[in-house]
Amino acid sequence: MASSEFGGTAVSRVATRAPRRPFRAPSALPGFGLAYGFTWLYLGLIILIPLGAVVLWAGSLGPARLLAIATEPRTLAALKLSFGLSLAAAALNAVFGLLLAWVLTRYDFPGRRLVDAAVDLPFALPTAVAGIALSAIYAPNGWVGALVPFKIAYTPLGVFVALVFIGLPFVVRTVQPVLADVDQALEEAAATLGAGRARTVFSVVLPILGPALLTGFALAFARAVGEYGSVIFIAGNIPYVSEIAPLLIVMRLEEFDYAGATAIATAMLALSFAILLLVNLIEAWSRRRLGHGR
């Protein structure tokens, strides 16, 4: 009797023992190891090694020298202009890029394909050509500049216009496919339950589009903060007024001041990484919240 009880206890312990789970679920597609290794190789050669070289070169200056270059009044003014206007342009593009993606996805109108193709023009247009065109249009004697009572070109406002121009396609092309996949039955159900159009948009549609909209915002910001070609022609490049940080780096390189150029580049890299990390954390939180809501 005792032996049977002992045996039953042993069997029950074995039966209740949790099975071991594999470290990685098997995939139906082979070649994970090769693809994973190629990913790190490509990432290292294209991104990590060049950026690491910049950081190492700047680190050779020493903390005191690096901090002195990065906190010079002219450098701080250029960094403030570049990052402040890049964030403002990305925020404006997030709003109007969402509206443009909504129109292109939800409505059918004459010239829709033409408008859809025009969205990609900043991708294909050389940045120098875009800068010349913008400066010609918004100059005091240009088509638009002559009509407004204030100055646009050769001011920070001109820099803002250029950054909006080059960043809009990133938001549109990021939000558009997600919006196309949103089931319109959700909107119809909300309308059936008595929700108005504004409440349906803010309570049903925007929470679904939130992660994609944040991704488009991050891409537009990243593109704007390092923009050079389309900005220098319309900015005026006035120190402490309309001088961007990338132009300051190019000027240091032309003066063979590689230490100063790498110091400013490292400061830009650190600020950009911190802002993009914050945006990615907010995006991950919104995705988890959306998943729990479902």
KANOR-V995585 format. One record per run of one state. SS is the DSSP state (H for helix, E for strand, C for the rest). FROM is the first residue (numbers start at 0). TO is the last residue. If there is no record, write none. Layout:
# KANOR-V995585
ss=<SS/SS>
from=<FROM/FROM>
to=<TO/TO>
This chain:
# KANOR-V995585
ss=<C/H/C/H/C/H/C/H/C/H/C/H/C/H/C/H/C/H/C/H/C/H/C/H/C/H/C>
from=<0/1/16/31/59/62/70/72/106/111/118/120/124/126/138/155/181/183/192/196/225/228/235/244/254/257/293>
to=<0/15/30/58/61/69/71/105/110/117/119/123/125/137/154/180/182/191/195/224/227/234/243/253/256/292/293>
